[in-house]
Amino acid sequence: MRRRQFIRGVGAGSLALGAAGGGLRAAQARSGHRWRMATTWPKNFPGLGTGANQLAALIGAMSGGRVQVQVYGAGELVPATEVFAAVGRGTVEMGHGCASFWPGKGAAVPFFSSIPFGMTAQEVNAWLYHGGGQALWDEAYASFGLVPAAAGNTGVNMGGWFNKEIRSAADLSGLKLGLSGLGGEVLARAGGTPIKLPPDALLTALQSGVIDGAVWVGPYADQALGLYAVAKYYYYPGWHEPGTVVEALINTQALEALPADLRAIVLNACKVANQDMLAEFTARNPAALSTVVTKHQVELRRFPDDVICTLHTRADEVIAGLAQQDAFAAKVHASYKKCLAQAKAWSDISAFAYLQARDQA
């Protein structure tokens, strides 16, 4: 079933629901659809776990209680890395995570998470909603019995926490970094050693010296892990994830079982959650960064230019390699690359030019 079929009929369905009055809504709520959502995040984790809670609450409120979603944190029903499969086979009706958690599901899948040196949150939303990206995402997940939807974005991430300075590209050699996904592949090509760890293991691994640095999200989420307590330097920018899409996974059969108005409500609730999470991270990051720098005495550092250049070169190699793996990945890459080029041409004379102008004395 095509995405447009899910949305068709929302106006008529909403009007009918309103005309029926409170009695019908109450009856529908009592006999409604009860879904379970498995997430990749620790229960109630700031920004991410709470974002899943917000999405569930939106679906309940927008549907008048006809769809009620119970949220489970990572490991409560299934391990974080098993959420994709659990939703696909119908163990749960929904999932909440990130495409970077699903290695092996296809060379095209990482494009729907975040690409090193790729699009920002605003740009990737443009691609998904108005540049053909959503149709490709639907196609990528269809064979798994899933309907995907953007349900949040963390914005530009930070570059990570380190116990030693990164003075030049030579310091990447042998660097053991808690980093997974495409960023990890880029680091490996630059001579480093990416180590995949769950977020709750990063603090101990960094403290014990198992890793030299840890990469999670940004100040708001990182502060909750307490990484400031075991790292001296906090580096930026987050070259590896400039606009990380947090995704809702919906079991196709469960979605098709809903009437048209409820299908539209579920998908549009994801859109609301997508915007709200980005706004929350944008609002919370500044205060969190100020706290780790002023209260916890963490030193804020920018990656040297030669480090950025080296990583950028290696990132181009990794992304080109993805596109060469199969015809569909090449198709997705071409679409993503086209949208990125258009976005960059516009941002150069709009957002980027304005930010420069704003800072001029």
C-alpha positions in Angstrom: 0.0 0.0 0.0 1.3 3.4 -1.0 2.0 6.1 1.5 -0.5 8.4 -0.2 -3.2 5.7 0.4 -2.6 5.9 4.1 -3.3 9.6 4.2 -6.2 9.7 1.8 -9.6 10.4 3.5 -8.3 12.2 6.5 -10.6 15.2 6.0 -13.8 13.2 5.7 -12.8 10.9 8.6 -12.0 13.8 10.9 -15.3 15.6 10.1 -17.3 12.4 10.7 -15.6 11.9 14.0 -16.3 15.4 15.1 -19.9 15.2 14.1 -20.5 12.0 15.9 -19.8 13.6 19.3 -18.2 12.6 22.5 -20.2 9.5 23.0 -18.9 7.8 19.9 -15.3 8.9 20.7 -15.6 7.4 24.1 -16.9 4.1 22.7 -14.2 4.0 20.1 -11.5 4.6 22.8 -12.8 1.7 24.8 -12.8 -0.6 21.8 -9.7 1.0 20.2 -6.4 -0.2 19.0 -3.8 -1.0 21.6 -0.2 -0.9 20.3 3.2 -1.5 21.8 6.3 0.5 20.9 9.7 -0.9 21.4 12.6 1.6 21.4 16.3 1.6 21.1 16.7 4.1 24.0 16.9 3.7 27.7 13.5 4.3 29.3 12.7 8.0 29.6 16.2 9.0 28.3 16.2 12.8 27.8 15.3 13.9 24.3 15.3 10.4 22.8 13.3 8.2 25.2 11.1 11.1 26.1 10.6 11.7 22.3 9.2 8.2 22.0 6.8 9.0 24.9 5.8 12.2 23.2 5.0 10.4 20.0 2.9 7.8 21.8 1.0 10.6 23.6 0.4 12.5 20.4 -1.1 9.5 18.7 -3.4 8.9 21.7 -4.5 12.5 21.9 -4.9 13.1 18.1 -6.9 9.9 17.8 -9.2 10.6 20.7 -7.9 7.5 22.4 -8.8 5.2 19.5 -5.1 4.3 19.2 -3.2 3.9 22.5 0.5 3.2 22.4 2.5 1.7 25.3 6.2 2.6 25.2 9.0 0.2 26.2 12.6 1.1 26.7 15.5 -0.8 25.2 15.6 -4.3 26.6 12.2 -4.3 28.2 10.6 -6.3 25.4 13.5 -6.8 22.9 17.1 -5.6 22.8 17.8 -2.3 21.1 19.3 -3.9 18.0 16.3 -6.2 17.6 13.6 -3.5 17.4 13.6 -3.4 13.6 13.0 -7.2 13.3 10.4 -7.2 16.1 8.3 -4.6 14.4 8.6 -6.3 11.0 7.4 -9.6 12.3 4.6 -8.0 14.3 5.8 -8.8 17.8 5.1 -5.1 18.4 3.2 -2.6 16.2 5.8 0.2 16.4 9.4 0.9 17.0 11.4 4.0 17.7 15.1 4.2 16.9 17.6 5.1 14.2 18.6 3.5 10.9 22.2 3.3 12.1 21.0 0.6 14.5 20.2 -1.8 11.6 23.4 -2.8 9.9 23.0 -5.4 7.2 19.5 -4.3 6.2 20.7 -2.9 2.9 23.4 -0.5 1.6 20.7 2.2 1.1 19.5 2.2 4.7 22.2 4.5 6.2 21.1 7.4 4.0 17.9 7.5 6.1 19.8 8.2 9.3 22.7 10.6 8.9 25.5 10.8 6.4 29.0 12.1 7.5 29.4 15.6 6.1 25.8 15.3 4.6 22.6 17.1 5.1 21.4 19.0 8.2 18.1 18.3 9.9 16.3 21.0 7.8 17.9 19.8 4.6 17.1 16.1 5.2 13.5 17.0 6.0 13.3 18.8 2.7 14.6 15.7 1.0 12.1 13.3 2.8 9.0 15.5 2.5 9.6 17.3 -0.8 12.5 15.7 -2.6 11.5 12.1 -3.1 13.3 10.8 -0.1 10.3 9.4 1.7 9.2 7.3 -1.3 12.7 5.8 -1.4 12.6 5.1 2.3 9.2 3.4 1.9 10.6 1.2 -0.8 13.7 0.4 1.2 11.6 -0.9 4.2 8.7 -2.4 2.3 10.1 -5.9 2.0 10.6 -6.0 5.8 6.9 -5.3 6.4 7.6 -1.8 7.7 6.4 1.7 7.1 9.1 4.2 8.2 8.5 7.8 9.2 10.8 10.6 10.5 9.9 11.1 14.2 12.6 13.3 15.5 16.0 14.8 14.8 18.9 15.6 17.1 20.4 18.2 14.8 24.2 18.6 14.4 25.9 16.4 16.9 29.1 17.1 18.8 32.4 15.4 17.8 32.9 13.5 21.1 34.6 13.4 24.5 38.3 12.7 24.7 40.9 12.4 27.4 43.7 13.5 25.0 44.0 16.3 22.6 43.5 15.8 18.9 46.1 18.1 17.5 46.4 16.8 13.9 45.2 14.1 11.6 48.1 12.0 12.8 46.4 11.7 16.1 43.6 9.7 14.5 46.0 6.7 14.0 45.3 4.1 16.6 42.6 6.2 18.2 40.0 4.0 20.0 36.7 5.7 19.8 33.3 4.6 20.9 31.6 5.3 17.6 29.5 3.1 15.3 27.7 3.4 12.0 29.2 5.2 8.9 31.2 7.5 11.2 33.0 4.4 12.5 33.8 3.2 9.0 35.2 6.7 8.2 37.4 6.6 11.4 38.7 3.2 10.5 39.8 4.4 7.0 41.6 7.3 8.7 43.6 4.9 10.9 41.4 4.8 14.0 39.6 1.9 15.7 35.8 2.4 16.1 34.3 0.4 19.0 30.5 -0.2 19.0 29.1 0.2 22.5 25.7 0.8 23.9 25.3 4.3 25.4 25.2 3.1 29.0 28.6 1.5 28.5 30.4 4.5 27.2 31.1 6.1 30.6 32.8 3.0 32.0 34.7 2.3 28.9 36.1 5.8 28.7 36.9 5.9 32.4 38.7 2.5 32.3 40.7 3.4 29.2 39.1 0.8 26.9 38.4 3.7 24.6 40.2 7.0 24.1 37.0 8.9 23.3 33.2 8.5 23.3 30.7 9.9 20.8 27.0 10.0 21.6 24.8 13.0 20.6 25.3 16.5 21.9 25.3 18.4 25.3 21.7 17.7 26.2 21.8 13.9 25.8 25.5 13.6 26.7 25.0 15.3 30.0 22.5 12.6 31.0 25.2 10.0 30.5 27.7 11.8 32.8 30.5 11.8 30.2 31.7 15.1 31.5 32.9 13.3 34.7 35.5 11.2 32.9 36.6 13.3 29.9 38.6 16.5 29.7 38.0 17.6 26.2 34.7 18.1 24.3 35.2 18.4 20.5 33.1 19.8 17.7 31.7 19.8 15.1 29.9 16.4 14.8 31.1 15.7 11.3 29.7 12.1 11.5 26.1 13.0 12.1 25.0 16.5 11.0 21.3 15.8 11.1 20.4 12.5 12.7 16.9 11.2 11.8 15.1 9.4 14.6 12.6 7.1 13.0 9.3 5.5 13.8 8.9 2.0 12.5 5.3 0.9 11.9 4.3 -2.6 11.1 2.6 -2.5 7.7 -0.2 -4.8 8.5 -1.0 -3.0 11.8 -1.1 0.3 9.9 -3.3 -1.1 7.1 -5.7 -2.5 9.7 -6.6 1.1 10.8 -9.3 3.2 9.2 -8.0 5.9 6.9 -8.3 8.7 9.4 -6.3 6.8 12.0 -3.6 5.9 9.5 -3.3 9.6 8.7 -3.2 10.5 12.4 -0.3 8.1 13.1 1.8 9.4 10.2 1.1 13.0 10.9 1.8 12.6 14.6 5.3 11.4 13.5 5.6 14.7 11.6 4.7 16.7 14.8 7.2 14.6 16.9 9.9 15.1 14.2 9.6 18.9 14.5 9.3 18.9 18.3 12.4 16.8 19.0 14.6 19.1 16.9 13.2 22.1 18.7 13.8 20.5 22.1 17.5 19.7 21.3 18.0 23.2 19.8 16.5 24.7 23.0 18.3 22.4 25.5 21.8 22.1 24.1 23.0 25.6 24.8 22.3 25.4 28.6 23.7 21.9 28.8 26.9 23.0 27.0 27.3 25.9 29.4 26.9 23.6 32.3 29.6 21.1 31.2 32.0 23.9 30.4 31.5 26.2 33.4 30.4 23.8 36.1 32.4 20.7 35.2 35.4 22.5 33.6 35.4 20.6 30.4 37.5 22.2 27.7 35.6 22.9 24.4 37.8 22.3 21.4 37.3 22.5 17.6 38.8 19.7 15.5 41.8 21.0 13.5 41.3 21.7 9.9 43.5 18.9 8.7 41.5 16.4 10.8 38.3 17.7 9.2 39.8 17.4 5.7 41.1 13.9 6.3 37.8 12.7 7.6 35.9 14.4 4.8 38.1 12.6 2.2 37.5 9.3 3.9 33.8 9.9 4.2 33.5 10.5 0.5 35.1 7.1 -0.1 32.7 5.4 2.3 29.6 6.9 0.8 30.8 6.1 -2.8 31.3 2.6 -1.6 27.7 2.3 -0.4 26.4 3.5 -3.7 28.4 0.9 -5.6 27.0 -2.1 -3.6 23.7 -2.4 -5.5 21.4 -0.6 -7.9 18.9 0.6 -5.3 21.7 2.1 -3.1 23.0 3.9 -6.2 19.4 5.3 -6.8 19.1 6.5 -3.2 22.6 8.0 -3.3 21.8 9.9 -6.5 18.6 11.4 -5.0 20.4 12.3 -1.7 23.3 13.8 -3.6 21.1 15.9 -5.8 19.1 17.3 -2.8 22.3 18.0 -0.9 23.8 20.0 -3.8 20.6 22.0 -4.1 20.4 22.6 -0.4 24.0 23.7 -0.3 23.6 26.1 -3.2 20.7 27.7 -1.4 22.1 27.7 2.1 25.3 29.4 0.8 23.3 32.5 0.0 20.7 32.1 2.7 21.4 30.6 6.1 25.2 30.5 5.9 25.4 34.0 4.4 23.0 35.3 7.0 24.9 33.7 10.0 28.1 35.4 8.7 26.3 38.7 8.3 24.7 38.4 11.8 28.2 38.0 13.4 29.7 41.0 11.6 30.3 44.0 13.9 
